[in-house]
């Protein structure tokens, strides 16, 4: 049997949101594994994943010697020698019978035998690749076998074995005492998690040719994972428990990368991705009788194109020195256009090159030394164009105007009318936004325009509803809470939510490229380091690539997981989102993300920590090439690592989520000097990443002062072009440089009080409040049926004598005042 216990397939967000918006061809990887095969031949297997599309299952496998490769090929035929026939030759009934025998063998008490059976199941889930001739066959049989395994109840059996391994105190204590933990300490866990991940991810991805039976199985599995069927809690909570147990150093041998990947995909499957989230948001707005959304944000982001980043001061000085010496060198920023070239053909690229060569004075034309390509057709008159490389119609195919419809909150209209009434009348009318008596005609027109763009969010309706429930609990009655997967997950996470958040941030800190190793930090490399350290240069390079890839995958899984939780909890109820966001803020998530971006972000985006020659299933179907130090150093042919770009965008979106409309948290961005860090991130020419960087810069612009805005006019112009406008927001002209964080602490405390009231009202069912109804009728109280034990009538006389008659009654105590 093949020991590919580490083939955790790591696919990107397969929702169209990220696959199309990022055009993500993400790479991911898994770990090295040691173990015993059926023939007890020792070998090392390291698998790493590289995804080409949502429907493909890719990985990486590398062998230390030809003897080990021959042993793997020999062991892969052990499973398939069923009555002298291969697995692909068996009928469906014979396959089901064989899987049933494997299921029975999982219940044996011998630990080694259970592990061998689990590896046999893993080989089936991997697609019995030793019998396949093409990669398509491997993917087909993997999907076929996964649905067969689920139909036979393998997942439930694996869940019981996983619970046993988690509660294995002997393995935990042994790992704690070890000075160095390696792959051999988590063999059983890695096998089980690999099978479960394969099942979750394969069933989650829907294919066009799926039969009705498979579609029904997908819905049943989705409901099963999201329901509290496993010891009264969802499956995701078991994985959260593993995370906290690992971070508390009680189980340092847990393969954390596999756990995080499985947790992410489980949340993605049960709660839904961004496409499902958008559909749920539209349905909820219809139920609340709210107007439809002004636009589909997913489609708008897909159609956006990246802008050229502003030049740094050092680059401007170099350009000026070269021009003084009479040189006409190309700008160093041109190399960053390759991201745009990969995403879409830039119709202004040729004009940019001509402008650089034919306009030697363009460096002095602006403060930052570069004209935004979105403005060049207006500002710069290009020379007669050469023969076009593309049809000229592409130039006018881009939409004109701003990409977003402006929005106005009701409180913004109230604030505008309050200011206008104080100015023209001398008194206010509270929250009245309809009475315009005494105001001049321009104010009438302004209010009309504001009301046309008025936007009422679901969160505002939920906050108003919660205030009514808090003020009138008897009149409003009991709230009917829909048992959605997000509600079930929040209810399970609520008692230990702070521990889960802190554990995830600890792992994110340990995996960040800017973090330095400390003696007291958690060891996230326990499931990637072999028992014997490498002795050659080639082995050291392989291990270095594995370690870097290992950290990148952990960052990607945690960032995607946190973003999913924030978005789904915000839709389910705003105070659930605020509760998670407050825990993130209190656990120093804001400086952690800023520390992550305080690096050479272009180097991180373009990191090459993958080896294309070892992609799965290509490596098990074709001949394995000889790896050399030169080939490993050259890396793959991809210009950029879409996995790292995906992680950066997720972290930026998390930072936006927890700081939006929160003045105290915005001041934290100012205090931690995030502006230069975020401005460096604009060098990545990817539209979605630039959008969220510009959003973060916009909310703190008024605190940075007039001089900063004057020195960063190109950034201000990009904010105007790409970020949604609030009609009466003075982000570009307001000055509040004297604000301090403690000025806004009252706002944070008030929010926390509202969250605690919400959690107490909805989830604290044991509270004895003054609103609890009391039965004062003597007949109904005495007439209530009391369930007594069956043998009570045999001993009730003895009970009366012991509990009633023999006990002295202090009658005078009743007369004393309390």
FENFENPE-V746322 format. One record per residue. D_FIRST is the distance of its C-alpha to the first C-alpha in Angstrom with 2 decimals. Layout:
# FENFENPE-V746322
d_first=D_FIRST
d_first=D_FIRST
This chain:
# FENFENPE-V746322
d_first=0.00
d_first=3.76
d_first=6.29
d_first=8.94
d_first=10.69
d_first=13.94
d_first=14.13
d_first=17.31
d_first=19.09
d_first=22.68
d_first=25.17
d_first=28.89
d_first=31.43
d_first=30.96
d_first=34.40
d_first=36.88
d_first=38.85
d_first=36.82
d_first=35.05
d_first=38.46
d_first=40.69
d_first=38.63
d_first=37.12
d_first=34.04
d_first=31.29
d_first=29.64
d_first=27.00
d_first=24.77
d_first=22.02
d_first=19.57
d_first=18.72
d_first=17.14
d_first=14.41
d_first=13.71
d_first=11.30
d_first=9.67
d_first=6.18
d_first=6.05
d_first=8.59
d_first=10.52
d_first=10.98
d_first=12.69
d_first=12.46
d_first=13.90
d_first=12.87
d_first=15.75
d_first=15.88
d_first=19.25
d_first=20.58
d_first=23.47
d_first=24.84
d_first=27.01
d_first=28.03
d_first=27.37
d_first=25.57
d_first=23.18
d_first=19.92
d_first=19.79
d_first=18.15
d_first=17.74
d_first=15.20
d_first=16.58
d_first=15.64
d_first=17.90
d_first=17.97
d_first=17.19
d_first=15.45
d_first=12.90
d_first=12.52
d_first=12.12
d_first=9.39
d_first=7.40
d_first=8.52
d_first=7.78
d_first=4.12
d_first=4.38
d_first=6.73
d_first=5.58
d_first=6.14
d_first=9.06
d_first=10.75
d_first=12.92
d_first=16.21
d_first=15.54
d_first=15.35
d_first=13.30
d_first=12.86
d_first=15.80
d_first=17.94
d_first=17.90
d_first=20.94
d_first=21.18
d_first=22.10
d_first=19.13
d_first=16.75
d_first=18.78
d_first=18.71
d_first=14.94
d_first=14.87
d_first=17.74
d_first=15.97
d_first=13.25
d_first=16.36
d_first=18.05
d_first=15.29
d_first=15.63
d_first=19.14
d_first=18.62
d_first=20.42
d_first=17.95
d_first=16.63
d_first=13.60
d_first=12.58
d_first=13.26
d_first=11.13
d_first=7.96
d_first=9.24
d_first=10.12
d_first=6.82
d_first=6.05
d_first=9.55
d_first=9.26
d_first=7.11
d_first=9.92
d_first=12.48
d_first=11.70
d_first=12.66
d_first=9.90
d_first=11.44
d_first=10.26
d_first=12.61
d_first=15.33
d_first=18.26
d_first=20.00
d_first=19.65
d_first=21.49
d_first=18.97
d_first=16.17
d_first=18.65
d_first=19.79
d_first=16.55
d_first=15.67
d_first=19.12
d_first=18.99
d_first=15.88
d_first=17.35
d_first=20.61
d_first=19.05
d_first=17.28
d_first=20.65
d_first=22.59
d_first=20.74
d_first=21.54
d_first=18.20
d_first=20.09
d_first=22.59
d_first=20.13
d_first=18.41
d_first=21.97
d_first=22.84
d_first=19.94
d_first=21.02
d_first=24.56
d_first=23.63
d_first=22.04
d_first=25.13
d_first=27.45
d_first=25.76
d_first=28.87
d_first=27.54
d_first=24.92
d_first=27.67
d_first=30.23
d_first=27.99
d_first=27.25
d_first=30.98
d_first=31.99
d_first=29.74
d_first=31.67
d_first=28.76
d_first=25.68
d_first=22.47
d_first=18.96
d_first=17.89
d_first=20.33
d_first=18.69
d_first=14.93
d_first=15.04
d_first=17.56
d_first=15.81
d_first=12.70
d_first=15.29
d_first=17.63
d_first=15.23
d_first=14.52
d_first=18.24
d_first=19.36
d_first=17.52
d_first=19.13
d_first=22.51
d_first=22.80
d_first=21.65
d_first=23.94
d_first=26.69
d_first=27.14
d_first=29.23
d_first=29.08
d_first=32.04
d_first=30.51
d_first=29.20
d_first=30.39
d_first=32.61
d_first=29.89
d_first=27.69
d_first=30.78
d_first=31.55
d_first=28.05
d_first=28.48
d_first=31.84
d_first=30.70
d_first=27.81
d_first=30.33
d_first=32.81
d_first=30.34
d_first=29.31
d_first=32.98
d_first=34.45
d_first=34.90
d_first=32.57
d_first=30.44
d_first=32.81
d_first=35.70
d_first=34.52
d_first=32.48
d_first=28.86
d_first=30.10
d_first=32.14
d_first=29.18
d_first=27.81
d_first=31.37
d_first=31.46
d_first=28.42
d_first=30.29
d_first=33.47
d_first=31.82
d_first=30.23
d_first=33.55
d_first=35.50
d_first=33.48
d_first=32.43
d_first=28.70
d_first=28.32
d_first=24.56
d_first=23.92
d_first=22.06
d_first=25.19
d_first=24.27
d_first=21.52
d_first=24.00
d_first=26.76
d_first=24.85
d_first=23.83
d_first=27.43
d_first=28.94
d_first=27.06
d_first=27.83
d_first=31.50
d_first=31.53
d_first=30.16
d_first=32.42
d_first=35.58
d_first=35.33
d_first=35.73
d_first=39.02
d_first=39.67
d_first=39.41
d_first=41.43
d_first=44.17
d_first=44.35
d_first=44.61
d_first=47.33
d_first=49.31
d_first=49.11
d_first=50.20
d_first=53.16
d_first=54.22
d_first=54.12
d_first=56.23
d_first=58.68
d_first=58.12
d_first=58.70
d_first=55.69
d_first=54.11
d_first=56.14
d_first=53.13
d_first=49.35
d_first=48.31
d_first=44.94
d_first=46.72
d_first=49.34
d_first=46.86
d_first=45.05
d_first=48.37
d_first=49.48
d_first=49.56
d_first=49.41
d_first=52.61
d_first=53.27
d_first=53.00
d_first=56.18
d_first=56.87
d_first=56.93
d_first=60.07
d_first=58.73
d_first=57.87
d_first=61.37
d_first=63.03
d_first=61.11
d_first=62.07
d_first=65.72
d_first=65.88
d_first=64.44
d_first=66.96
d_first=69.83
d_first=68.92
d_first=69.09
d_first=65.40
d_first=63.69
d_first=60.11
d_first=57.48
d_first=56.48
d_first=53.43
d_first=52.32
d_first=51.72
d_first=48.26
d_first=47.26
d_first=47.97
d_first=44.59
d_first=43.06
d_first=45.65
d_first=45.06
d_first=41.41
d_first=42.29
d_first=45.37
d_first=48.02
d_first=50.88
d_first=54.16
d_first=56.11
d_first=54.18
d_first=56.71
d_first=59.58
d_first=58.09
d_first=57.98
d_first=61.54
d_first=62.79
d_first=61.42
d_first=63.16
d_first=66.39
d_first=67.20
d_first=67.47
d_first=69.10
d_first=66.37
d_first=65.29
d_first=68.55
d_first=68.46
d_first=66.64
d_first=65.79
d_first=62.13
d_first=62.85
d_first=60.85
d_first=61.62
d_first=59.00
d_first=57.83
d_first=58.49
d_first=62.16
d_first=62.69
d_first=63.92
d_first=66.74
d_first=67.63
d_first=67.20
d_first=68.87
d_first=66.63
d_first=68.22
d_first=68.13
d_first=64.50
d_first=63.12
d_first=61.56
d_first=58.86
d_first=55.23
d_first=54.53
d_first=56.70
d_first=59.31
d_first=58.58
d_first=55.52
d_first=57.94
d_first=59.47
d_first=56.29
d_first=55.64
d_first=57.13
d_first=60.31
d_first=61.15
d_first=59.08
d_first=55.57
d_first=56.02
d_first=58.65
d_first=60.56
d_first=60.31
d_first=62.84
d_first=62.36
d_first=65.09
d_first=65.79
d_first=66.42
d_first=69.08
d_first=70.58
d_first=70.75
d_first=72.37
d_first=74.98
d_first=75.67
d_first=76.42
d_first=78.55
d_first=80.56
d_first=81.26
d_first=82.48
d_first=84.65
d_first=85.59
d_first=85.20
d_first=83.13
d_first=79.74
d_first=78.67
d_first=75.39
d_first=72.43
d_first=74.63
d_first=73.36
d_first=75.65
d_first=79.15
d_first=80.38
d_first=84.11
d_first=85.89
d_first=83.18
d_first=84.01
d_first=82.79
d_first=80.13
d_first=78.47
d_first=78.42
d_first=76.65
d_first=74.15
d_first=73.32
d_first=72.95
d_first=70.47
d_first=68.51
d_first=68.31
d_first=67.08
d_first=64.01
d_first=63.59
d_first=59.97
d_first=59.11
d_first=55.54
d_first=53.55
d_first=53.63
d_first=57.44
d_first=57.56
d_first=55.15
d_first=57.23
d_first=60.42
d_first=58.98
d_first=57.86
d_first=61.35
d_first=62.88
d_first=60.63
d_first=61.54
d_first=65.27
d_first=65.67
d_first=63.07
d_first=65.30
d_first=66.36
d_first=62.96
d_first=61.28
d_first=57.62
d_first=55.25
d_first=52.72
d_first=49.36
d_first=46.80
d_first=43.37
d_first=41.49
d_first=37.98
d_first=39.69
d_first=42.17
d_first=39.56
d_first=37.62
d_first=40.88
d_first=41.97
d_first=38.81
d_first=38.97
d_first=42.72
d_first=42.91
d_first=40.62
d_first=41.01
d_first=42.52
d_first=39.64
d_first=37.10
d_first=39.22
d_first=39.80
d_first=36.11
d_first=35.22
d_first=38.09
d_first=37.09
d_first=33.67
d_first=35.44
d_first=37.84
d_first=35.20
d_first=33.36
d_first=36.60
d_first=37.20
d_first=40.72
d_first=39.75
d_first=40.26
d_first=38.11
d_first=39.87
d_first=39.33
d_first=39.51
d_first=37.27
d_first=33.84
d_first=30.84
d_first=28.76
d_first=26.73
d_first=24.90
d_first=21.62
d_first=22.01
d_first=23.35
d_first=21.18
d_first=22.08
d_first=23.72
d_first=26.03
d_first=26.22
d_first=28.63
d_first=29.16
d_first=30.79
d_first=27.86
d_first=25.49
d_first=28.26
d_first=28.71
d_first=25.05
d_first=25.24
d_first=28.57
d_first=27.31
d_first=24.46
d_first=27.05
d_first=29.49
d_first=27.02
d_first=25.89
d_first=29.56
d_first=30.31
d_first=27.67
d_first=29.00
d_first=32.51
d_first=31.59
d_first=29.90
d_first=32.81
d_first=35.50
d_first=34.17
d_first=33.73
d_first=37.28
d_first=38.81
d_first=37.27
d_first=38.55
d_first=41.99
d_first=42.44
d_first=41.34
d_first=43.33
d_first=46.33
d_first=46.28
d_first=45.80
d_first=48.66
d_first=50.22
d_first=50.54
d_first=46.82
d_first=46.35
d_first=49.19
d_first=47.72
d_first=44.42
d_first=46.42
d_first=48.73
d_first=45.91
d_first=44.53
d_first=48.01
d_first=48.63
d_first=45.34
d_first=46.60
d_first=44.42
d_first=47.22
d_first=47.58
d_first=43.80
d_first=43.43
d_first=46.47
d_first=45.02
d_first=41.87
d_first=44.11
d_first=46.32
d_first=44.48
d_first=44.46
d_first=42.99
d_first=42.89
d_first=40.71
d_first=38.33
d_first=38.26
d_first=37.68
d_first=35.03
d_first=32.24
d_first=29.15
d_first=26.54
d_first=25.29
d_first=25.28
d_first=23.55
d_first=20.29
d_first=20.43
d_first=17.44
d_first=16.76
d_first=19.19
d_first=17.30
d_first=14.21
d_first=16.66
d_first=19.41
d_first=20.16
d_first=19.89
d_first=23.46
d_first=24.63
d_first=25.42
d_first=28.75
d_first=30.85
d_first=33.14
d_first=30.54
d_first=29.24
d_first=32.84
d_first=33.73
d_first=31.11
d_first=30.58
d_first=33.31
d_first=33.96
d_first=37.30
d_first=36.47
d_first=33.67
d_first=33.92
d_first=31.78
d_first=34.51
d_first=37.25
d_first=35.75
d_first=35.73
d_first=39.33
d_first=40.54
d_first=38.95
d_first=40.64
d_first=43.93
d_first=43.78
d_first=43.15
d_first=46.14
d_first=48.21
d_first=47.30
d_first=48.37
d_first=51.54
d_first=52.97
d_first=56.44
d_first=56.12
d_first=58.91
d_first=57.82
d_first=54.33
d_first=55.85
d_first=58.01
d_first=54.92
d_first=53.85
d_first=57.33
d_first=57.44
d_first=54.09
d_first=55.44
d_first=52.74
d_first=54.89
d_first=54.30
d_first=50.58
d_first=50.26
d_first=52.54
d_first=50.26
d_first=47.42
d_first=49.58
d_first=48.78
d_first=45.48
d_first=46.66
d_first=44.63
d_first=46.74
d_first=44.85
d_first=44.55
d_first=48.22
d_first=49.26
d_first=47.94
d_first=49.28
d_first=52.66
d_first=52.59
d_first=52.15
d_first=54.97
d_first=57.21
d_first=57.20
d_first=58.38
d_first=60.81
d_first=63.89
d_first=63.14
d_first=62.74
d_first=66.38
d_first=68.40
d_first=67.87
d_first=64.09
d_first=64.53
d_first=67.09
d_first=64.77
d_first=61.81
d_first=63.44
d_first=60.64
d_first=58.20
d_first=60.73
d_first=61.02
d_first=57.26
d_first=57.29
d_first=60.06
d_first=58.25
d_first=54.77
d_first=55.07
d_first=56.54
d_first=60.18
d_first=61.88
d_first=65.44
d_first=67.27
d_first=64.83
d_first=66.54
d_first=63.39
d_first=64.93
d_first=68.40
d_first=68.25
d_first=68.69
d_first=67.44
d_first=66.97
d_first=68.55
d_first=65.92
d_first=64.05
d_first=60.90
d_first=62.92
d_first=65.03
d_first=62.18
d_first=60.91
d_first=62.82
d_first=60.74
d_first=57.47
d_first=58.88
d_first=60.12
d_first=56.71
d_first=55.09
d_first=57.70
d_first=56.99
d_first=53.25
d_first=53.92
d_first=56.32
d_first=53.81
d_first=51.01
d_first=53.54
d_first=54.99
d_first=51.81
d_first=49.35
d_first=51.56
d_first=52.33
d_first=53.71
d_first=56.66
d_first=60.11
d_first=62.35
d_first=65.92
d_first=64.78
d_first=63.10
d_first=65.19
d_first=67.12
d_first=68.39
d_first=72.05
d_first=73.05
d_first=73.85
d_first=73.29
d_first=69.84
d_first=68.76
d_first=70.05
d_first=68.72
d_first=65.11
d_first=62.80
d_first=61.21
d_first=58.17
d_first=58.87
d_first=56.84
d_first=57.34
d_first=59.12
d_first=61.38
d_first=64.43
d_first=64.36
d_first=64.77
d_first=66.39
d_first=69.77
d_first=68.29
d_first=66.55
d_first=69.91
d_first=71.66
d_first=69.11
d_first=68.34
d_first=71.70
d_first=74.76
d_first=74.08
d_first=73.30
d_first=76.44
d_first=77.03
d_first=78.69
d_first=80.79
d_first=82.56
d_first=79.26
d_first=79.29
d_first=82.61
d_first=81.52
d_first=80.66
d_first=77.10
